[in-house]
Amino acid sequence: MVSVPRLVIAAPASGSGKTTVTAGLMAAFAERGLDVSPHKVGPDYIDPGYHALAISSAASSGVSGAGRSRVGSARPGRNLDAYLCGPDRIAPLFLHGAAGCDLALVEGVMGLFDGAAGQGGLASTAHVAKLLRAPVVLVVDASSQSRSVAALVHGFASWDPEVRVAGVILNKVASDRHEAMLREALEGCGVPVFGALRRTRAVRAPSRHLGLVPVAERHAEAVDSATALAARVREGCDLDGLLALARGAPPLFGRAWDPEEEIHRAMEAASGAGARGGRAARPVVAVAGGAAFTFSYAEHTELLTAAGARVVPFDPLRDEHLPEGTGGLVIGGGFPEVYAPELSANERLRTAVAGLAASGAPIAAECAGLLYLAHSLDGEPMCGVLAAKARMSERLTLGYREAVAVSDTSLAATGTRVRGHEFHRTTVVPGAGPEPAWGLVHPERRTEGFAQGDVHASYLHVHWASAPGAAARFVDRCALPAG
């Protein structure tokens, strides 16, 4: 049994203010000197960046001395996705990320009971709350209601008796009178009010075609917003009451997820089944970062490290060379379409990436990485590794996918089944190479991506915690001599 103080911050619907309230709570508690562990339900890459920034900036400004040394470096934001990783991995992944923390806060996704399309409540915030045995605090947009708020909260609190809606934070409250009306309506509901937050223009989180603009693109402004959020929550929420609620969460059973154990099991399973062996001492795996490539799961780096790699980040917008000794390259998601001219202008790096691919070194590219490896993006020359052209489109492609590897690549042997997620407003022509990376089997059937030499490029985001063999296989390929 493991005791972790924890809360799930949910809402009746998207747009209620979950992200701003959650980030504000994280910042306010970090200012108190608490070691806060941030988590996000679902596949979202952007919100965890705001979580980590809110904690780190608040901890640095609000704590001094020994307290600052303990919490001054924010934990990475971590995702809890029961579709991508499976329900059985949610508690272990949570325990891994929250180990030793004073408080874990989990931001929900969409409405409380909204999950994977057509699969009931799978991967919903409610599903994850049940798996974590965590009390839920409901953020309600009260801007257009008064007494009706009681019916709404009562409905959410009584819908599923296994989900404990233990409190409410009223958001976008217009005035003291409005707050009094809302509190009076909720008095007989049995769900306590832990805060009321006024409407404000002081906190701004700009959006574009895929949601919020990532922290890496607006760091200074985001720090200012985090400070304002902390003050807003401090003034409007009962932090002591919320902390007591979190500390009353029941123990969790089971062990924390361990990347080294996962890699060990994956290597045992792969022995005699395609693993090449003979790994060099800590091969260098370069991982793209910076403002153009902000989408990644913390567990990917942990798994690569556990598999024996020395992970070295680099920024394709700024660095003209790959890290010295690069034996493999990982290019995750992000917004290369926003920076296409700048990426194209870095011709030395594009040439180096093309040369690495030609040498036979393993390259794993997903979504933004796929665009970067293409011949061009919106007419701007890219790395030219793939004979494909990418461009922005009007259509948003979004949703969970089930897929099977149809080619042998640096990430998966033919026949490997995975669950993934697509999220983009770009299109690549052709959509698949002569040897595709994946065959999508649900909810639609088509081939997708490129398997070319030891390059694996695809729109599909896969959480490697559900497929640790991908990291083990990738690092294993880095041991091979180039050419």
N, C-alpha and C positions, 0 to 999 in steps of 0.2 A: 504494500500500500504506500502511495506517495501523496502527500498533502501539498497542493499548490493553490494559493489564493488566486481566484480567477473569476472573470465575468465575460459574458458574451454580450456585445453591444449590437442590437438588432433594430429593425424598423418594420412598420407595416408595408412599406413600399420603397422602391428606389427614389432618390431625391429628397428624402426626409432629413438628411444631414448626418448620416452615420459617420462618414469619414471625418468631417470637421469636429463632431462631438468626440469621437474616439481619439483623434489626434490631440484634442484639447485635454481630455482626461489623461492621456499618456504624459503630456507635457506637465500638467499640474501635479501629478503624482511624482514625476521625476524631479520637479523642483523641490519636493519635500525630502529628497534623498533616497527615494525608493528605487530599487533595481526593477525596472518595468520590462516585461517581455512582450513584444508586439506580435500579433498574429492576424491573419486575414483568411476568411472562408472563401474558397473558390480559387480560380486560376489567375486572378488579377495581379499584375506585376507592379502597378503604379502606386496603389495605396500603401503597400509596405514601405516604400521609399519615404512617404510622408510620415509614417509612423516612426521610423528610425530617426529621421531628422528632428521630429518634435521632441523625442526623448533626449537625443544627444544635445541639442541646443538648450533645452530647458535644464538638463542636468548640469551643464557647464555654467549656466548663469545662476542657478538656484542653490547649488551645493558648494561647500568649501571644505578644504582640508581632507581628512580621511574619507569622508563621504563622497567627495568628488572623484577620488581615485577609484572608488568602487563602481560608480555608475556613470562616470563621464564618457565612457565609450559605449554607445548604444549597441544593443544586440541587433543583429539583422532582422528585418521583418520577414516572417515566415508564413507560408501558405498552408492551409489545411483543406485539402480538396478530396472529398470522399469518392468522387468519380475517378479522378486521375490516379489516386494512390490506393483506393480501396478503404472501406470503413475500418478494417482491422488495423490499419497503419495510423489512423488519426491520433489516437491517444499516445502511442509511442513517439510519433513525430512531435506532438505537443510537449511531451515530457522531455524530449531531447532539447527543444528550443527553450523551454522554460526552466531548465535545471538551475536550481539555486536562486531563482528570482524571488522578489518580495511580492510581486503582483503580475499576473498575466492578463492582458486584455485582448479579446478576440473580436475583431470587427466582422460583422456578418456580410452577406451578399444579398442584393435585391430585397424582396420582402421576406419576412421570417420563415415562411413555409414554401418559398419558391425554390425548386431544385432543378435537376437535369430534366430537360423536356421529355415528356412521355414516360418518365420513370418514377412517378410518385414524388416522394420527398427526398429521393437520393441526392446527396451533396447539398441540400439546403442548409441554411443556418440552423434551423430546428434540429436537423439530423446531426450536425456536428455538436450542437449543444447537448444533445442526449448522449452522444458518444463520450463527451468530456464531463458529463454529469455537472454541468455548469449552470449557475443561475443566469437568467437573461434579463437585461435591462433594455426596455423598448424606447427608442427615440421616436417621438411622435411630432410630426409637423402640425402644429396647432394653429397655423396662420389663418385658417378659414373655418374654424369651428369653436364651439364653447361646450355646451352640455353633451353634444354628440361624442366628445372624446371618451366619455365613460363607456358608451356602447362599443366603441372601437376597441378600447383596452380590454374590456370584459370579454369580447369575442376572441381576441388573440390569446388571452390568458386561459380561456376554457376550451379552446379548440383541441388541443392535444394534452391530456393530463400528464404525459411523460415529460413535457417541456415546462419548466418552471419559470414563468414570467414573474420575476420577483421585484420589479421596479420600473418606473417610468421617468424619462427625462423629457420635458416639454420643450420643444424647439420652436423658434420663430414666434415667440410670444410678443404681442403688440404693446402691452402696457401693464401696469400694476393691476388695474381693474380686470383686464383680460386674464391675467394669471390667477386672480382670486376666483373668477368664474370657473376656470379649468380645475383648480384644486378642489373647489366645492363639489363639482360634478363627480370627481374621482374619489371623494371621501368614502362612499359606500361600496366601492369597487373591490376593495381588498388588495389593491396593488398600490404600494406607497409611491409617492412622488419624490424623487431624489434630486430634482433640479428643474429650473425654468430659465431658459436662455432667450434673451431678447433678440429681435431682428437686428442685424448689423451689416454695414457695408465695409467694416474695418478688416474683415477676413475675406480674402479673395483667392479662389483656387480656379484659375482659368482652364478651360477645356478646349479640345479640338476634336479631330475626326475619330479618335479612339478613346476619348475620355479625358481625364485630367492631364495637364502638361506635366511630365515627370520632374521630380525635384532637381535632377542634375541640370535641367535647362533653366531653372529660375531659383538657384540656391539662396541668394541673398534675400530675395522677396519672400521665399518660403520660410526662411528663418524668422523674418518679421511677422509673418502670419502665425507661425507657431507660438511666438511670444504673445500675440494678441489673443490667440485661442486659449492659452493657459490662463490669462487674466480673466477672460470671459467665463471659463469653467470654474475658476476659483471663486468668482463672485456669485455665480448662479447655481452651483451644485453642492450638495452635501457630500463632500469628499470623505469625511469620517464614516458616514453611513454606508457609502458605496464600498469602502475598504472593509468594513465589518461584514457586509454581505459577501464580499469576495472571500474573506477568511473563513466564512461559514460553509463554503463549498465542501462537499464530502470528498473523502480520499479517492484517488484513482488507483486502479489495480493494473499491474503489468510493469514492463520494463521500458526504459527509454530506447528509442531507435538509436542504433550505433552504426556509423558508416563503415567502420573497420570490420565489424561482424558481417555486415551486408556484402562487402566486397569479398571477404573470405568465403562466404557461401557461394557467391556468384562464380568465383574462380574454381571452387571445387566442382560446381555443376558444369563448368566449361571445359574442365580438364579432359582431354581425349575427345572433345567434341568441337574442335575448330580453333581452340586457343593456340596461339603460335609460340608463346613463352619466350624465354631468353631476354627478358626486359633489361634494358640498360639501367644504370643507377640513376633514379629520379629523373626521367626524361622531362624536358620542359614542355609544358602545355600552355600556349599563349591563349588568353581569353580576352576577347574584345570588350571594351567598356567605353566610358565617356558618354557624352550627351546623345550620341546617335544609337548606342547599343546599351540600353538601360534595363532590358528585360532579362532577368535570370533568377533562378531559385538558389538559395544559399546552399542547399544540400548538394547541388551539382559540384561545386568547388570542393566540398567536404568529401564527396565520393571520389573525385579525381585524386585528391591528396591521399586518401586512404588506399587507393590503388597504386600508389607509388609515384605519382607525378609531382613535379614542382610547378605549381600554377603561378603564372606571371601575367598580370593584367597589362593591357596596353590600350591606347586610344587612337583609333583609325583617323580621327580628325586632326590629331596633333603629331603622332609619332610617324616618322618616315621609314622606320625599319621595324621588323618583327623583333621580339626579344631575342637576345643572343642565345643560340643553341636550340631554337624552337624545333621541336620534333612533332608537334601536333597543334592544331588550331581549332578553337571553339568560338563560333560567332553566333550569339543568341539573338533575341528579339530587340525591337526598339523602333526608332523612327528615322531610318536612313533617307526616306523620301523628303524629310524636312531639311536634310543636310546634303542632298545629292550634289550640288555644285562643289561644296567643300571636300566631300569624300573623293569626288572625281579629280579635284585639283591635286590631291596627294598621290601623284603618279608613282612615286618611288615605292610607296607601300603597296599600291595596287599591283605593281610589277612583282614585288616580293611575295605577295599572296599567290599570284598566278604561278610563280616559280616553285613555291612550296607544294602546290597542288600537282604540278608537273613532275615533281620529284617522287611522288607516291606517298608522301606523308599524309596521315589521316586528317581530314577536316570535317567537322560537324557544324552545319549551319542550319538554323531554323528561322523561318520567317524573314526578319531583317537580314540575317546572314545570307539567306537565299538571294535576296535582292542585291546584296553587295557582291556576290559571286557572279551575278548575271553579266551579260554583255553590256547592258546599259539600263539606266533607271531614269525614266522621264527624259530620255534623250541624252543624258549625261553618261559618259563612259564609266563603267565600273571595272571589276577585276577581270572580266572576260573568261572566267573559268568555265562557265556554262554557256552554251549556245542558246541563250534565251534573253528576251527583252522584257523589262518590267516597267509598269506605269501605274500611276494613281487611277482609281476608278470611282464611280459613284456608289458602287454596291459594297455594303458591309458584309463580309463573310465572318460568321460568328457561330460557335457551337462546339460541343463535345463530339469526338469522333472515335470510332473503333477502327483499328488498322492492323494489317499484317505486312511484314516485310516481304517484298517480292524479289528483292535482290540482296546479295550478300554485301554488307557495308561495314564501315568502321564502327557502327553503333549496334547493328543487329544482324544475326544470321537469318537467311531465308526461312520464312515460316514463323518468325517471332511475332507474337501478338502483343499489341500495346493499346493503351487508351491515351488519347491526346486531345488537344484543343486548338481550334483555328480562330484567329482574331486579326483581321486585316482589311484595309480598303485599297489594296493594290491587286494587280493581276500580273501573272507571268505567262508569256507565250513563247513556246508551248508550256502547258501546265505540268508536263511530265517528260522526262527524257526517254531515249531508247530503252534504257534500263531504269524504270521508276524506283523510287525509294520505298513507297508504300502502296498497298492496295487498300483503299478505304472500304470497309464492309458495313458500316452503320454510321449515320442513318441513310447514307447513300453509297452506291458502288461506283468507284472510279479509281484510276491510278493517279498518283500524285508524287511530285518531287523527282530528284535526280540522284542516281547512283553511278558515279563516274570515277573509275579508278578507286581510290580510297576516300573519295569525297561523298559525303551524305548531305544533301541539301533539300529542304522541305519546308512547307508552310506549317507543318504540324509541330506544336509545342508538346513535348513529353516530359513529365516530371520523373527524373531519374530515380527518385526514391522508390518508385513502383517498378523500376527496371534497372537495378544497380549493375546488372551485367553489361549495360551500355557503357558505363564508365570503365569497368574492368577491361572490356574488349577494346575500348578506344586507347587506353594507356598501353595495353598489350601490343597494339599495332605501332605505337610510337617507338617500340624497341627495334623495329625493322630498319635496316640500313636504307638510306634514301636511294631511289633509282630502281 
